[in-house]
Amino acid sequence: MNSFRRFTVYLLILIMFFLMTGCTSQGTLTEKNEIKEPKPLLIGFSMATYKEDRWLRDRDIFLAKAREAGFDVIVQNANNNSDQQYKQVLDMIAKGIDVLVIAPHDAVDAKRAVSKAKAAGIPVISYDRLVREADVDVYISFDNVKVGELMGESLLNAVPKGGYVLLNGSKNDNNSAMFREGYLSALEPAIKAGEVTLVAETWVADWRRETAYEYTYTLLKNRGTDIQGIIAANDSLAWAAIDALSEKRMIDQVKVVGHDADLAACKRLIEGTQLMTVYKPISLLVDETISLCKKLAKNEPLTTSSAIDDGKYKVPYIRIDVIAVTKDNLEQTVIKDGFHLKEDLYN
């Protein structure tokens, strides 16, 4: 009987030992589970607009590539409203973004948003459009002057003599001046030689297609016979000009160039209503931007081969090359890159 009792006591002690060991192990496991993984990088992407097709493409590609890299992204669309963009940036700062990527609606007004981010210790990337006098950490865009040069050269090749109209972009977008610089540099020799004359020029507020249409329609009505070529600062404005030409039954008399390689514009190339566009590989722009976000978040130095004057500071500038596109090289450019599907273009 005593032996049985001793055995029972030993057995109970053994069971208690294993239970205690199990609890300790479980506690250790729980503690291990509570060790938090590093928070993913949080990027704030402040966009001026989704109005043009290309900006929707920027958004979608950016989200896909950022998530693929393991980053979280907050995207806000300011709907071409500077006050709205400012408030949205303040909200992103309050949510703890690590990097601000901003495509400003207004190159000057956006300075206040950049100042708030930098005061909070958040690095800022000026995306495609430059924020002026703000000393952003880096400006990444396409070679915007070359965009204009390609447009001017293409129109000159097709219409070496005649009257031209310039439909510039919005004045509050720094890119508009860069495009204009490019196409005027291409046109300057022909203008000086008296072979090309500038019939009219305008700046289209907020890149509004309806504004460009009304301006072009009125101009064609009053001076239609003086016009042989139109340089439109993007494909949306080119669309407006072509609509006005169609209304006046002058589509065969005037050549129109634009840029962005929008799907509708590439279809117009095939139809023959638009002479050329410029392809800007957005995927490359986004890849470089994601890489910059990583470096800035880790305080790593940036290596850039050029800088741009923002009106007050010299800002590191990363330029992505661009390609002139006509109906003859659609296959080798936008289709080859997967920017547009062949069946969509020829539908």
The 8 nearest C-alpha neighbors of each residue, nearest first, counted from 0:
[[1, 3, 2, 4, 5, 6, 7, 8],
 [2, 0, 4, 3, 5, 6, 7, 8],
 [1, 3, 5, 0, 4, 6, 7, 8],
 [2, 4, 6, 0, 1, 5, 7, 8],
 [5, 3, 7, 1, 6, 2, 8, 0],
 [4, 6, 2, 8, 7, 3, 1, 9],
 [5, 7, 3, 9, 4, 8, 10, 2],
 [6, 8, 10, 4, 5, 9, 11, 3],
 [9, 7, 11, 5, 10, 6, 12, 4],
 [10, 8, 12, 6, 11, 7, 13, 5],
 [9, 11, 7, 13, 8, 12, 6, 14],
 [10, 12, 14, 8, 13, 9, 15, 7],
 [13, 11, 9, 15, 10, 14, 16, 8],
 [12, 14, 10, 16, 11, 15, 9, 17],
 [15, 13, 11, 17, 16, 12, 18, 10],
 [14, 16, 18, 12, 13, 17, 19, 11],
 [17, 15, 13, 19, 14, 18, 20, 12],
 [16, 18, 20, 14, 19, 15, 21, 13],
 [19, 17, 15, 21, 16, 20, 22, 14],
 [20, 18, 22, 16, 21, 17, 15, 23],
 [19, 21, 17, 23, 18, 22, 16, 24],
 [22, 20, 18, 24, 19, 23, 17, 25],
 [21, 23, 25, 19, 24, 20, 26, 18],
 [22, 24, 26, 20, 21, 25, 19, 27],
 [25, 23, 27, 21, 26, 22, 20, 28],
 [26, 24, 28, 22, 27, 23, 21, 29],
 [25, 27, 23, 29, 24, 28, 22, 30],
 [28, 26, 24, 30, 25, 29, 23, 31],
 [29, 27, 25, 31, 26, 30, 24, 32],
 [28, 30, 32, 26, 31, 27, 25, 33],
 [29, 31, 27, 33, 28, 32, 26, 34],
 [32, 30, 28, 33, 29, 34, 27, 26],
 [33, 31, 29, 30, 34, 28, 35, 27],
 [32, 34, 30, 31, 35, 29, 28, 36],
 [35, 33, 31, 32, 36, 30, 29, 37],
 [36, 34, 33, 37, 32, 38, 31, 30],
 [35, 37, 38, 34, 39, 33, 32, 31],
 [38, 36, 39, 35, 40, 34, 69, 70],
 [37, 39, 36, 40, 35, 41, 70, 71],
 [40, 38, 70, 41, 37, 71, 69, 36],
 [39, 41, 70, 71, 97, 42, 38, 69],
 [40, 42, 71, 96, 97, 72, 70, 39],
 [43, 41, 72, 98, 96, 97, 99, 71],
 [42, 44, 99, 73, 96, 72, 100, 91],
 [45, 43, 74, 100, 101, 73, 99, 42],
 [44, 46, 101, 75, 74, 100, 102, 43],
 [47, 45, 76, 102, 48, 75, 101, 77],
 [46, 48, 104, 77, 79, 103, 76, 102],
 [49, 47, 78, 50, 79, 76, 46, 77],
 [48, 50, 54, 55, 51, 76, 52, 78],
 [51, 49, 48, 52, 54, 78, 55, 53],
 [50, 52, 53, 49, 54, 235, 55, 48],
 [53, 51, 55, 54, 56, 261, 50, 49],
 [52, 54, 56, 55, 51, 57, 261, 259],
 [55, 53, 57, 49, 56, 52, 51, 58],
 [56, 54, 58, 52, 57, 53, 49, 59],
 [55, 57, 53, 59, 54, 58, 60, 52],
 [58, 56, 54, 60, 55, 59, 61, 53],
 [57, 59, 55, 61, 56, 60, 62, 54],
 [58, 60, 56, 62, 61, 57, 63, 55],
 [59, 61, 63, 57, 62, 58, 56, 64],
 [62, 60, 58, 64, 59, 63, 285, 57],
 [63, 61, 65, 59, 60, 64, 66, 58],
 [62, 64, 60, 66, 61, 65, 67, 59],
 [63, 65, 67, 61, 66, 62, 60, 68],
 [66, 64, 68, 70, 62, 67, 63, 61],
 [67, 65, 69, 70, 68, 63, 64, 62],
 [66, 68, 64, 65, 69, 63, 70, 62],
 [67, 69, 65, 66, 70, 64, 289, 63],
 [70, 68, 66, 67, 65, 39, 71, 40],
 [71, 69, 40, 66, 65, 39, 68, 41],
 [70, 72, 41, 40, 42, 66, 39, 69],
 [73, 71, 42, 41, 43, 74, 70, 62],
 [72, 74, 43, 44, 42, 75, 71, 91],
 [75, 73, 44, 45, 43, 72, 76, 46],
 [74, 76, 45, 46, 44, 77, 73, 87],
 [77, 75, 46, 48, 78, 47, 45, 74],
 [76, 78, 84, 47, 83, 79, 80, 48],
 [79, 77, 48, 80, 76, 47, 49, 83],
 [80, 78, 47, 77, 48, 104, 81, 205],
 [79, 81, 83, 77, 78, 82, 84, 104],
 [82, 80, 84, 83, 104, 85, 105, 79],
 [83, 81, 85, 84, 80, 86, 77, 108],
 [82, 84, 86, 80, 81, 85, 77, 87],
 [83, 85, 77, 87, 81, 82, 86, 88],
 [84, 86, 82, 88, 112, 83, 87, 81],
 [87, 85, 89, 83, 88, 84, 90, 82],
 [86, 88, 90, 84, 89, 85, 83, 91],
 [87, 89, 91, 85, 90, 86, 84, 92],
 [90, 88, 92, 86, 87, 91, 93, 85],
 [91, 89, 87, 93, 88, 92, 86, 94],
 [92, 90, 88, 94, 93, 89, 96, 43],
 [91, 93, 89, 95, 94, 90, 96, 88],
 [92, 94, 90, 91, 95, 89, 96, 88],
 [95, 93, 91, 92, 96, 90, 89, 41],
 [94, 96, 92, 93, 97, 91, 41, 90],
 [95, 97, 41, 42, 92, 98, 43, 94],
 [96, 98, 41, 42, 121, 40, 296, 95],
 [99, 97, 42, 122, 121, 96, 123, 43],
 [100, 98, 123, 43, 42, 101, 124, 44],
 [101, 99, 124, 44, 123, 43, 125, 126],
 [100, 102, 45, 125, 126, 103, 44, 46],
 [103, 101, 126, 46, 128, 47, 125, 45],
 [104, 102, 105, 47, 101, 106, 109, 128],
 [103, 105, 47, 79, 81, 106, 102, 80],
 [104, 106, 171, 108, 103, 107, 109, 172],
 [105, 107, 130, 131, 172, 171, 109, 103],
 [108, 106, 131, 109, 105, 110, 130, 132],
 [107, 109, 110, 105, 106, 111, 81, 112],
 [110, 108, 112, 111, 107, 106, 105, 103],
 [109, 111, 113, 133, 108, 112, 107, 114],
 [112, 110, 114, 109, 113, 115, 108, 85],
 [113, 111, 115, 109, 85, 114, 110, 88],
 [112, 114, 110, 116, 111, 115, 117, 109],
 [115, 113, 111, 117, 112, 116, 118, 110],
 [116, 114, 118, 112, 113, 117, 111, 119],
 [117, 115, 119, 113, 121, 118, 114, 112],
 [116, 118, 120, 121, 114, 119, 115, 122],
 [119, 117, 115, 120, 116, 114, 121, 113],
 [118, 120, 116, 117, 121, 115, 92, 114],
 [121, 119, 117, 118, 122, 116, 97, 115],
 [120, 122, 117, 116, 119, 98, 97, 123],
 [123, 121, 98, 117, 136, 99, 295, 120],
 [124, 122, 99, 135, 136, 100, 98, 121],
 [125, 123, 100, 137, 126, 138, 136, 99],
 [124, 126, 138, 101, 129, 100, 102, 137],
 [125, 127, 102, 139, 101, 128, 124, 100],
 [126, 128, 140, 139, 102, 125, 129, 141],
 [129, 127, 102, 126, 174, 103, 125, 173],
 [128, 130, 125, 131, 173, 106, 138, 127],
 [131, 129, 106, 133, 109, 107, 110, 125],
 [130, 132, 309, 107, 133, 106, 129, 310],
 [133, 131, 311, 309, 310, 134, 312, 130],
 [132, 134, 110, 131, 135, 130, 113, 114],
 [135, 133, 312, 132, 314, 136, 309, 313],
 [136, 134, 123, 137, 133, 124, 125, 314],
 [137, 135, 123, 124, 122, 134, 314, 138],
 [136, 138, 315, 124, 135, 314, 316, 125],
 [137, 139, 125, 316, 124, 315, 126, 317],
 [140, 138, 317, 126, 127, 316, 318, 125],
 [141, 139, 127, 318, 319, 126, 317, 138],
 [140, 142, 319, 318, 143, 320, 127, 321],
 [143, 141, 318, 145, 144, 320, 319, 146],
 [142, 144, 146, 145, 141, 178, 177, 174],
 [143, 145, 181, 177, 178, 147, 146, 142],
 [144, 146, 148, 147, 143, 142, 181, 149],
 [147, 145, 143, 144, 149, 148, 178, 142],
 [148, 146, 181, 182, 178, 150, 144, 145],
 [147, 149, 181, 182, 145, 151, 185, 150],
 [150, 148, 152, 146, 147, 151, 153, 145],
 [151, 149, 147, 153, 148, 152, 256, 182],
 [150, 152, 182, 148, 154, 185, 153, 149],
 [153, 151, 155, 149, 154, 150, 185, 148],
 [152, 154, 156, 150, 155, 151, 149, 157],
 [153, 155, 157, 151, 156, 152, 158, 150],
 [156, 154, 159, 158, 152, 157, 153, 151],
 [157, 155, 153, 154, 158, 159, 152, 151],
 [156, 158, 154, 155, 159, 153, 254, 274],
 [159, 157, 155, 160, 156, 154, 161, 228],
 [160, 158, 155, 156, 157, 161, 194, 195],
 [161, 159, 194, 195, 158, 162, 155, 189],
 [162, 160, 195, 227, 196, 194, 163, 158],
 [161, 163, 226, 196, 227, 198, 225, 197],
 [164, 162, 228, 197, 229, 198, 226, 227],
 [163, 165, 229, 199, 198, 200, 197, 230],
 [164, 166, 200, 230, 167, 229, 231, 201],
 [167, 165, 231, 201, 232, 230, 200, 202],
 [168, 166, 202, 232, 165, 201, 203, 175],
 [167, 169, 175, 203, 232, 206, 202, 170],
 [168, 170, 204, 203, 205, 206, 171, 172],
 [169, 171, 172, 202, 168, 175, 204, 173],
 [170, 172, 105, 169, 106, 173, 104, 107],
 [173, 171, 174, 170, 169, 106, 175, 105],
 [172, 174, 175, 176, 106, 129, 171, 128],
 [175, 173, 177, 172, 176, 128, 178, 143],
 [176, 174, 168, 178, 173, 177, 172, 179],
 [175, 177, 179, 174, 178, 173, 180, 170],
 [176, 178, 174, 180, 144, 179, 175, 143],
 [179, 177, 147, 181, 144, 175, 180, 176],
 [180, 178, 176, 181, 182, 177, 183, 147],
 [181, 179, 177, 183, 178, 182, 176, 184],
 [182, 180, 147, 148, 144, 178, 179, 184],
 [181, 183, 147, 151, 148, 185, 179, 184],
 [182, 184, 186, 185, 180, 181, 187, 179],
 [185, 183, 187, 181, 182, 186, 180, 148],
 [184, 186, 182, 183, 151, 148, 187, 152],
 [187, 185, 183, 189, 184, 188, 151, 190],
 [186, 188, 190, 184, 189, 183, 185, 191],
 [189, 187, 191, 190, 186, 192, 185, 184],
 [190, 188, 192, 194, 195, 191, 187, 186],
 [191, 189, 195, 187, 193, 192, 188, 194],
 [192, 190, 188, 193, 189, 187, 194, 195],
 [193, 191, 189, 190, 194, 188, 195, 187],
 [194, 192, 190, 191, 195, 189, 196, 160],
 [193, 195, 160, 189, 192, 190, 161, 196],
 [196, 194, 190, 161, 160, 189, 193, 162],
 [195, 197, 162, 190, 198, 163, 161, 193],
 [196, 198, 163, 199, 162, 164, 195, 200],
 [197, 199, 162, 163, 164, 196, 226, 225],
 [200, 198, 164, 197, 165, 201, 163, 218],
 [199, 201, 165, 164, 166, 202, 198, 167],
 [202, 200, 166, 167, 203, 165, 199, 214],
 [201, 203, 167, 168, 169, 170, 166, 204],
 [202, 204, 169, 168, 206, 167, 211, 201],
 [205, 203, 169, 206, 207, 202, 170, 168],
 [206, 204, 169, 207, 203, 79, 168, 171],
 [205, 207, 203, 204, 169, 168, 208, 236],
 [208, 206, 205, 210, 209, 204, 203, 211],
 [207, 209, 211, 236, 210, 239, 235, 212],
 [208, 210, 212, 211, 207, 213, 239, 236],
 [211, 209, 213, 207, 212, 208, 214, 203],
 [212, 210, 208, 214, 209, 213, 239, 236],
 [211, 213, 239, 209, 215, 210, 214, 240],
 [214, 212, 216, 210, 211, 215, 217, 209],
 [213, 215, 211, 217, 212, 216, 218, 210],
 [216, 214, 218, 212, 217, 213, 240, 219],
 [215, 217, 243, 219, 213, 218, 214, 212],
 [218, 216, 220, 214, 219, 215, 213, 221],
 [217, 219, 215, 221, 220, 216, 222, 214],
 [220, 218, 223, 216, 222, 221, 217, 215],
 [219, 221, 217, 218, 223, 222, 216, 247],
 [220, 222, 218, 219, 223, 217, 224, 216],
 [223, 221, 219, 225, 224, 218, 220, 226],
 [222, 224, 219, 225, 226, 220, 221, 218],
 [223, 225, 226, 222, 219, 227, 221, 162],
 [226, 224, 223, 222, 162, 227, 198, 161],
 [227, 225, 162, 223, 224, 163, 228, 253],
 [226, 228, 253, 162, 161, 163, 254, 252],
 [227, 229, 163, 254, 253, 255, 226, 164],
 [230, 228, 164, 255, 163, 165, 231, 254],
 [231, 229, 165, 256, 255, 166, 164, 257],
 [230, 232, 166, 257, 237, 236, 233, 256],
 [233, 231, 167, 168, 257, 166, 230, 236],
 [234, 232, 258, 257, 231, 235, 236, 259],
 [235, 233, 257, 237, 258, 236, 238, 259],
 [234, 236, 238, 237, 233, 208, 239, 51],
 [237, 235, 239, 238, 208, 234, 231, 233],
 [238, 236, 234, 231, 240, 235, 239, 257],
 [237, 239, 235, 241, 236, 240, 234, 242],
 [240, 238, 212, 236, 242, 237, 241, 208],
 [241, 239, 237, 243, 242, 238, 212, 215],
 [240, 242, 244, 238, 243, 239, 245, 237],
 [243, 241, 245, 239, 240, 244, 238, 246],
 [242, 244, 216, 246, 240, 241, 245, 212],
 [245, 243, 241, 249, 250, 247, 246, 242],
 [246, 244, 248, 242, 250, 247, 243, 249],
 [245, 247, 243, 244, 248, 242, 249, 216],
 [246, 248, 244, 245, 249, 243, 219, 216],
 [249, 247, 245, 246, 250, 244, 251, 243],
 [250, 248, 244, 252, 247, 251, 245, 253],
 [249, 251, 244, 245, 252, 248, 253, 272],
 [252, 250, 249, 253, 254, 272, 248, 244],
 [251, 253, 249, 250, 227, 254, 226, 228],
 [254, 252, 227, 228, 251, 250, 255, 249],
 [255, 253, 228, 274, 229, 227, 273, 256],
 [254, 256, 229, 273, 274, 228, 230, 237],
 [257, 255, 275, 230, 274, 276, 231, 273],
 [258, 256, 234, 233, 276, 231, 237, 232],
 [257, 259, 276, 277, 233, 234, 260, 232],
 [258, 260, 261, 277, 278, 234, 279, 233],
 [261, 259, 278, 276, 277, 258, 265, 264],
 [262, 260, 264, 263, 259, 265, 52, 234],
 [261, 263, 265, 264, 266, 260, 339, 344],
 [262, 264, 266, 261, 265, 267, 260, 344],
 [265, 263, 267, 261, 266, 262, 260, 234],
 [264, 266, 268, 262, 267, 263, 260, 261],
 [265, 267, 263, 269, 268, 264, 344, 270],
 [268, 266, 270, 264, 272, 265, 269, 273],
 [269, 267, 265, 271, 273, 326, 266, 270],
 [268, 270, 266, 267, 326, 271, 265, 272],
 [271, 269, 267, 268, 272, 266, 273, 326],
 [270, 272, 268, 269, 273, 267, 274, 326],
 [271, 273, 267, 270, 268, 274, 250, 241],
 [274, 272, 268, 255, 267, 271, 275, 256],
 [273, 275, 256, 255, 268, 254, 272, 325],
 [276, 274, 325, 256, 324, 273, 268, 257],
 [275, 277, 258, 257, 324, 260, 256, 323],
 [276, 278, 258, 323, 259, 324, 322, 260],
 [277, 279, 260, 322, 259, 321, 323, 280],
 [278, 280, 321, 281, 259, 277, 322, 141],
 [281, 279, 282, 283, 278, 284, 321, 319],
 [280, 282, 284, 283, 279, 285, 57, 56],
 [281, 283, 285, 284, 280, 286, 60, 57],
 [284, 282, 286, 281, 285, 280, 287, 319],
 [285, 283, 281, 287, 282, 286, 288, 319],
 [284, 286, 288, 282, 283, 287, 61, 289],
 [287, 285, 283, 289, 288, 284, 282, 290],
 [286, 288, 290, 284, 285, 289, 291, 283],
 [287, 289, 285, 291, 290, 286, 292, 284],
 [290, 288, 292, 286, 291, 287, 285, 293],
 [289, 291, 287, 293, 288, 292, 286, 294],
 [292, 290, 288, 294, 289, 293, 295, 287],
 [291, 293, 289, 295, 290, 294, 296, 288],
 [294, 292, 290, 296, 291, 295, 297, 289],
 [295, 293, 299, 291, 297, 296, 292, 298],
 [294, 296, 298, 292, 297, 293, 299, 291],
 [295, 297, 293, 294, 298, 292, 97, 98],
 [298, 296, 294, 295, 299, 293, 292, 300],
 [299, 297, 295, 296, 294, 300, 293, 301],
 [298, 300, 294, 297, 295, 301, 296, 293],
 [301, 299, 298, 302, 294, 295, 297, 291],
 [302, 300, 303, 299, 294, 291, 295, 315],
 [301, 303, 300, 304, 315, 305, 317, 299],
 [304, 302, 305, 315, 317, 301, 316, 306],
 [303, 305, 302, 306, 317, 316, 315, 318],
 [306, 304, 316, 303, 315, 317, 307, 318],
 [307, 305, 315, 316, 314, 313, 308, 304],
 [306, 308, 314, 313, 316, 309, 315, 305],
 [309, 307, 313, 310, 312, 314, 311, 306],
 [308, 310, 131, 132, 312, 311, 307, 313],
 [311, 309, 132, 308, 131, 312, 313, 133],
 [310, 312, 132, 309, 308, 313, 131, 134],
 [311, 313, 309, 134, 308, 314, 310, 132],
 [312, 314, 308, 307, 306, 309, 315, 311],
 [313, 315, 306, 307, 137, 312, 316, 308],
 [316, 314, 306, 137, 138, 303, 305, 307],
 [317, 315, 306, 138, 305, 139, 307, 137],
 [316, 318, 139, 303, 138, 140, 319, 315],
 [319, 317, 141, 142, 140, 139, 316, 320],
 [318, 320, 141, 142, 140, 284, 321, 317],
 [319, 321, 142, 141, 318, 322, 279, 280],
 [320, 322, 279, 278, 319, 142, 146, 277],
 [323, 321, 278, 277, 324, 279, 320, 332],
 [322, 324, 277, 276, 278, 149, 325, 321],
 [325, 323, 276, 277, 275, 328, 322, 329],
 [324, 326, 275, 327, 328, 268, 329, 274],
 [325, 327, 268, 269, 329, 328, 324, 265],
 [328, 326, 325, 329, 330, 324, 269, 331],
 [329, 327, 331, 330, 325, 326, 324, 332],
 [328, 330, 332, 331, 326, 333, 327, 334],
 [329, 331, 334, 328, 332, 335, 333, 327],
 [332, 330, 328, 335, 329, 334, 333, 336],
 [333, 331, 329, 335, 334, 330, 336, 328],
 [332, 334, 338, 336, 335, 329, 339, 337],
 [333, 335, 330, 337, 339, 336, 332, 340],
 [334, 336, 331, 332, 337, 333, 330, 338],
 [337, 335, 333, 338, 334, 332, 339, 331],
 [338, 336, 334, 339, 335, 340, 333, 332],
 [337, 339, 333, 336, 334, 340, 335, 280],
 [340, 338, 337, 334, 333, 341, 262, 343],
 [341, 339, 343, 342, 334, 337, 344, 338],
 [340, 342, 344, 343, 334, 345, 339, 330],
 [341, 343, 345, 340, 344, 346, 339, 334],
 [344, 342, 340, 346, 341, 345, 339, 262],
 [345, 343, 341, 342, 266, 346, 340, 265],
 [344, 346, 342, 343, 341, 266, 269, 340],
 [345, 343, 342, 344, 341, 266, 340, 269]]
